[in-house]
């Protein structure tokens, strides 16, 4: 909702992932959606509520958790500079949803 903060989203992602026993690789997260790839603001997968950018009506963001089955947060970036693997070889899943911030609440623009 407008007036909430990016940290509220980050904290919700982290709380849900940890409660389910998943790890969240450090430095991973979502981003703003606009005319270029991976725009500001950054939407981390971990954080403290009440911190970060204030959400405003019309902001569109991608929320992108990468969940690691083993619960480890450790990851390795491959030589191509893009591919990310779990450090312990366990399975992981990465999902992305695009959300619009509106006065009526969040609108999910992607489908599962």
N, C-alpha and C positions, 0 to 999 in steps of 0.2 A: 504494500500500500504506500502511496505517497506519504512522506514523512518518516517512514522506517529507514533503516540504513543497510548498506551492503553487508556489514558485519552480522546483521540479523540473519541474512540468508546463509552466510558462511557458517555461522554457528548452528543453524538448523541442519545443514548438510552434514557437518561434522558429528553432531549429536546422533542423527539417524544412522550414519555409517558405523560409528563406534558401538552403538547399542546393538547393531546386528553383527558385530565382530569383524568388520572390514577395516583394512588399512586404507590410508589416503596418501599417495605419494606426495612428498613435499614439493611445493612450488606449482602444483597443478591447479587448474581452476577455469572458470568461465571468463567472459569478457562482454564488452558492449557490442551491439549490432548496429551497423550503419552502412556506410558506403565503402569501407575498407575492411579487410580481414583483421580480426582480433583487435578491435578498437577499445579505448578506455570506456568505461572503467573496468578494472580487473575485478573479478568476482571469485575470490579464493574459496577453496573447499574447507578451510578451517578458519576460525576467527572468533572474536568476542562480540556478543550482541551490543547494540548501541554505539558501535564504532563505524567509521568509514563514511563514504559518500551518502548523503541523504537522497533517498529515492524520490523522483519527481514524475509527475504525470507525463507520459509520452516516452519515457526511457524504455529502451528495449535491450534486454541482456540475454546472454546464453549462460545457463547453469550447467556445468560439466564435471560431475564427479567421476573419478576413476577409482573403482573399488577393488581392493586387493583381497582375495579369498583368505590368505593366511593371517591377515591382520597386521602385516608389516607395512611400514610406510616407506621402506627402502626401494628405490628403483634405479635403473641403469639406462642411460641414453645410448642408443646404437651409434655406430660410426657415421651413419647418414645424417645425424643431427636432429632427426625427427622421430624415429621409432623409439618407443619407451617400453622397457620390459621390467618385470618385477625382479628384484635382486635375488630372491630366493627361488625363482622359477615357478612360483605358484600362479594360478590363473587370476586374471583380472578382467573387469568389464568397464567400458567407458561409454557413457551416455551423454547426450546433449539435448536440452530443451530450450527453446527460445520463448521468452516471457515478455509481455508488454505490461508496463506499470500503468494502470488506469485508476481513476477515482472510484470505480466500482470494484476494484480489486485486481489481482493479477489475471492476465489472459494468456493461457498457454497457446502459442502459435504453431507448435509442432505436435505431431501425434506419435504415440508409442508404437 
